[in-house]
Amino acid sequence: YRLAEEGPADIRIGNVAADLGIVTGSGEVTFSLESGSDYLKIDNMTGELSTTERRIDREKLPQCQMIFDENECFLDFEVSVIGPSQSWVDLFEGRVIILDINDNTPTFPSPVLTLTVEENRPVGTLYLLPTATDRDFGRNGIERYELLQEPAARSSVFELQVADTLDGEKQPQLIVKGPLDREQRDSYELSLRVRDGGEPARSSQAILRVLITDVNDNSPRFEKSIYEADLAENSSPGTPILQLRATDLDVGVNGQIEYVFGAATESVRRLLRLDETSGWLSVLHRIDREEVNQLRFTVMARDRGQPPKTDKATVVLNIRDENDNVPTIDIRKIGRIPLRDGVASVAEDVLVDTPIALVQVSDRDQGENGVVTCTVVGDVPFQLKPASEGEGEPQNKRKYFLHTSAPLDYEAVRDYNVVIVAVDSGSPSLSSNNSLLVRVGDTNDNPPMFSQAVLEVSFPENNLPGERVATVVATDADSGKNAEITYSLEASPLSSEAPGGIFSIDPDSGDVSVQAVLDREQRDTYEFQVTARDKGIPSLQGSTTVVVRVADRNDNEPRFMQDVFTFYVKENLQPNSPVGMVTVMDFDKGRNAELSLSIQPGDHDQAAGIFSIENDTGTIFSTVSFDREQQTSYTFKVKAVDGGEPPRSATATVSLFVMDENDNAPTVTFPSNSSYTVLPPSSNMRTVVATVVATDADTGLNADLNYSIVGGNPFKLFEIDPASGVVSLVGKLAPKHYGLHRLVVQVNDSGQPPQSTTALLHVFVNESLSNATVVESQVARSLHTPLAQDIAGDPSYELSKQRLSIVIGVVAGIMTVILLILVVVMARYCRSKGKHGYEAGKKDHEDFFTPQQHDKAKKPKKDKKGKKGKQPLYSSIVTVEASKPNGQRYDSVNEKLSDSPGMGRYRSVNGGPGSPDLARHYKSSSPLPTVQLHPQSPTASKKHQAVQDLPPANTFVGTGDNISIGSDHCSEYS
């Protein structure tokens, strides 16, 4: 950029953003002036570069003191372009060329200039006049000289001529235009004015006093026009540098030469000494190359003639560098991170690799002496990175960004002393260091923390309002406002109930107080959340759950769930069985709720010794088995005592009702098994034959009886009313029906499982009863006939049909060989089953009824053991277990299965050793239910009087399902 000097403040220089091609306006990219801020400033948002209030004087700028070209005077500046949140920073260097304005007036070395002119000088003789100086350059520098003569001396003998030198300067020359006669006039006073080329032009003038002297016609001459030498910096004063030599052909005074500085700056005159006589140039004061790296000036050789003659030579001194400067480390701010008095304030949440400072390392030496390396010393989370990768960067001046190399944590380390060491490459090398105190700024990155996630507090009930329950304390690793904590109560996440009405908390101390009287029996636990919030921005919070467990006091007596407990138990329950359970509770807790239960006798001591209670469960046990038929109910009290001090107690009444079990089978009171009824063949249908009467000691459904005919009714002649037990004739009697009919009647109750009793009803169909003895004999014989074998009507009627069948079978015998083989197999099978029939004391068929001719050869089989059934035939309870249709069998109540395919199995129950095995008297292919035979009367003593051994009363009591007796053949009575 270019800028004229001496301008006012806020002069726009240029737009850095536009020149760099950076789009602004969003606020994400900002600009910061890192150097040059003494005279320049930049708009952080737009990148507009302008001047500050400090005036720029080109002639006073240190860097422009030795500059003779206006394009060489400039101000350097640095601009950093900062990305969002300082995530990136770019550093750019710029230069503002300071343009000269005409702000300086050209001046002569002295207000009176003296020039000695020899007399008799020819016309046209030139005399060099002292030159004026103008701190401005170029157009604003010296443009012309003017000679102002007195009005009376317009035809003066002098004229001014201005010549351009090789250096580009203007040299005023005085020209003799007329004869000079010292005797007529020895001096002239002229006015010499100098004017620059500025707009407006500036000018000044001096008195030029011309003294006319004798002639000195030879000027001194230097051996060479330019003298050049090297001088080591820091050379001690008096060190000779070089000798300037000039000669003058004149003699005497006009040939005596003296050496003086010509066009030389103040610094040259201050640092160097020129011997006027010898021309030796030596060191007057130590020269620092870092301040002046070259001295360029002129030396004039002047003789002592009148007027003196001069010659001019240029001297160039190059100052040679010595490694006499330690590297300098300049640490400056970068971007928006403040740095003041060597302290950089960096927030702890800055990202890793964030630049926090600009480090400029320089060495005023040159060459290897100025090559500097830089590093960060110590274990700190910071590192240096070059600010730019440009190849044109001078070796003795480098810039680095100080980056964070690891996350900062205010809670771990609050201050870092970052020491930066720089070492040059000189021999011996020099080093220096500088430090930056990085003060980590706290950000609110730590929420308040409680030592426990859940705080459980025990607090007794029946308290006073306002009592302190607990104190919760949270800590915050931050500092200042970020660590100032306030407490508040909030509902627990598991409970929507707000704790504000019952509990309160001091926001500063964390003391939790209760505002109401607590009752553990109404609520034993309160749960709420204590939240601790810090005062940072944004605020962070932590929480803990407070569980207040209300401690119990013995303020409640035991309480039964009911004042009266009513239980129903079945009779025949095993002793020490549970009969009921009482529920008692105590709203207290711990020992105050430990209850002791006991049985309290009733008014009539019904429960004394009969009942006990289990303390843990409240289960009541009986020590006896109940019999409803003896006692139907019991009443007693249960007492509960807690373990508090003093103890509290309560009682409840227990009423126990014995429920009926179906443990009694029906009892048939009429008819008896040995009785019979005579039915004339002419009886009409629906004639009442007899009525079966039965009773049951149970109650309810267990005593609800129904009647059915389960056997001995192959012709379906009879029917029994299920409810009343009335047996009626429902079929027409025919000749084949004449004779004895044995009806097997089963009486079932409605219990579960049902109980049943089987009775025999004998009906003798005939016109009259001519021979009662024969009928009684048949009735007695039927008592020993298997129930599965029907006894119904005249047996000869069916016998004739059997003979006819035999004849037909003989005629077709050849064609039925295979059938006969099967019959043989079945006959063998029947004989194997016949082993379960009656053997000991078994009689032939003629023992029962009229002789059968085809069976006469048959002999009775005797028991292998020769034992006789001398015991009463029905002296024990006999259970008849009927097989199920699928081959399984009934085994008493438990229905155990047997592999007997179709034969009923019978076993003696509770009988003595002489009890007859009734299974040997029965053979059936139909399944039979379980039947219990209860003896009602003693049997006869004769072995073959089995018919007469049957008791007169009903002897069959069933405990299974209804008996279904059927047969595929009729008995010998049919």
Steps between C-alpha positions, in 0.01 A plus 500: 500500500604864459427780742599863512663615819356753741145395429219530757358208698271235345638535149400190306800313369340190348282196565702195602203262465430608144866483403529151649176386340328433832124534517387693807167591652403171670705574809669161491832638370661786691821699465757608754797731457793322662771765431514856369226609734692819591394664176247257349175336598265249340128439521455155654196415291556665161882495479512875425855633565529863612724736696493570870509836671877494512648717225737338253806711434707332234809693593484388862439134443810312623496268207502792259789698645762358266272455199553726201236347280141578569390153400715349769316655798225270625312374802475121543190350660359153572135399474356174636188356343310307765253226430186410704585447869866551401494154347755625250722809467683624194770768534575742216770766473438832334692816419383858474734720295507846654480759230684824556312828511650844495508553871864609535664824389842473335769666713863602464763383744532853632306819463820669382702332233853618443675451169855612433567590141841573364547811326579515136303188442398476139143542397321175517681371804278271703484482876311232676255630752385311808195291422176523687330196653134402476367205701244450232583300192419485138271768374483648849876521517719789385397612156702818436732764644460873435750781548338815624713810435452847625315723255810712456708199418296351225801511278692313757809309421342178640242268360346185638513174318351174625654173387361145537746265669543133439314436825200679364548802721506858392827685555481877512798667330603861502634620162725797463351718236724802534840607618576486868717767653558446872633854530179645368273267684606217728160352567153450367183412692245308302181317591483135404152349500415134469153376396352151496254357247207442730156641466508755647870545474711564807812716494765654721797726446841575644745783468779418262802703596767497227847597617757587234844362582819434339521230239532135589486331167539124585250285677586195708449163329409163674676191392166338421150619494351217708654343808344175622593295810360239737478568869426245766219611722579578860849610401652694785530878473820611330513204267631633167288425201663656195698805396378741236773656295479817291771709330515871406744630241509832673761581752498678820176574658314434179646151496427408861202257504254437774240225501142564611173317478291602207148364456486290815219426738508564868553129569813501282640799683409333833653162429811589295795730546681659206845632562512837321870484439574133422166399351481190726146382560463321834233378741374762735225294666417129474291422197214254528427332172147434612450879513713600203608240252661745257639852517508699180625859504731745323832647613627828369866584459549876528819697457587800703517735205292806471258414392546131588449239241328170578454150369243245606525121542231249599567261786303176536545306828340156521447388859591134538275298731617339821293256707437754770124483526301238677178396334197697609168335564194715463174345617189677380129441491332324216136520414251543783707341775613785727865534596608773738813543710627159402178321603274330249152411615384181328167333569525136596254396232715607206554233242828319470734663247354845562752786453511709816796734435732621227869448570746699294863399534765724347873553512651832402810322380550393142571174323555198717510726801139584438365147424281423802332184621217518753335247731269472800672372814335272752202268513222740413207446263627753251712489186634736237398485137629726222261780424578475130677263269637766267847439361579869489480543874830638640697253707558748777133584541248226541142487625330216676156428633488365853240222476332288763615140464266341754168585665517753782330432829462785745422256777830318446745783421405865514826667390771395257835678484592446136874558453616552141873471426665635183858412394689653208753321281797722575829379641476503787122492487291737703164422650219672677166408642168657567205372691130529468268438789197320362217545744234239438160658526233299672197404297199346653583147392450320829155447643450487874564148626357318799705240681210254485256438219241388755492630856292291737393661826313342789265742676253408779129549454286731717759775460465872558454718189815685402745237622814452292504169319842511334758726338604441141824647374616522138841608375594674177851472359461836327572831669338836555143532386532164329544337841231687691222248564132534582281208604140422413256213538341324209287193453682171460499355147325193645237709675291781358415636844664832577681510837429869556205454736681263737869581472696819441867577448720796582631617159838596645581241770318197357314430829191288428214556747163333538195727514238241602455224756600168344303182558686188398177299483364735236826527313831350597719637223535839337716539197590827338785654309733773618640704212814708537548773241805717457489863394704459186380595154352276388414353835585135566329280750535171681252307705473232763204298611408531866307210646348577839403179674259572783609310811223316683360560847259259670189708453274236342349184649473182296197486275330192361368522149162385632338501841356157426673243283279228361654181364347190346690173522419156381439227744740209525790745460829353614618615846751789501360628175449874437139602538526875445722804502445825681658820373616752751715802440666770695558830323815540705834355398784294641455378854188711527347283229631162622180319597438202725181303427318269740169314524263627766237246622137580422205511734464123510872422457422345160850575372690376801765257378345479155654796320845656476624799301829557316647832605669589169216431261187515716406152385265314734554125532270236644627220723200275432307375198154654472178301473209714391258246622634556855560879502428752227683816622765646736546857630808644672713821512848581366712760680787700346759686714774721347856537630493871573553674832241499640348218295166535323254218427180413312266198474279349230232232506539185290194298396575161347228307320548130414392425143344172411708238318343224305627242747175303543361269236122467458337230714216291345236435759256319267497242348748253642710297261336172597141613459291467183174621353249295305376657175212336314555464121175679439621818660447808295774736392593767753416264781704596806713202585679637809656816645869516590556714811851639593646764737836693523658644818661787301327824407437708194606355170683227685156376619314559172424142381408358160406145405578290197480138382850397400451125443256206472261672258596355160143518368451858616188396686557720800575864561584690816424864575839674560367723774244289688641148447161365380551191278230460232418246231554659162502191273241235408559171676534187283540130586875529473490758775357254752730438791734695724633843395791649694518879457829664600405845633770761563442800729740794438536823694600828328828553685840537341617235471157334526427212739272217395329190641379199300188307603329190354130504424361149426175479302339163445267500197235235541124462540532395859756403763444125528843400628665781700792277596610465138482877447698566815757246386532680167532835678771363724681356198485836319692658782798287395455563131725768346320829456611511138293186430137580447235296685181572309210261413485132375847362412364208283360744249839617402647148528291376209637781290847401597443137389371615165807711462720196574332296226550778252860531612564125447353509148723798413805372692710427196447850370586657830830327577670828533222622726540189719871565531421845623244351740765265636736791552231696676411193710858476618497866570183459704654213699799716584264766625299240687783460741377817666158342565386303795678165552492400865158366583372551148188303409371370170206662338269250656573655834321818395203405287358207308752254360665562166562176314789623297677610820468190713840372425645814631657471843545777743847640536655520841726769635858395466561588857196318621381796701131543569316827542390457854505872576181703447471577133443874551703556814714764325464790260567377151598743228415398150731678261361521150723524196471800282405447135852555374648226712594718794352421830365683799709464809294624793481883510837560340405314179830325451529329160535128445580305188197269533333530161140459588454318824388673818735450795380487854695526821411465862514816709528504876407130506639233726707209390195287442320740275385337175646623176185604318694546181500125460121498476481763222603493144405778263602649168338829588672766709377525856526791735645488845250348742526465875303217661405557859387192690171532678456149640707187557521228239410137530758248595447266210744515222254455214219717638638819340156620400385486856815674619387834351371743761142605477585870486675698227864400502651692207626854551669663195758775512561538130300604198160359420525127437436407145450123493434330175566157359522338164335184633235411752545294808373148542177658622434656163 
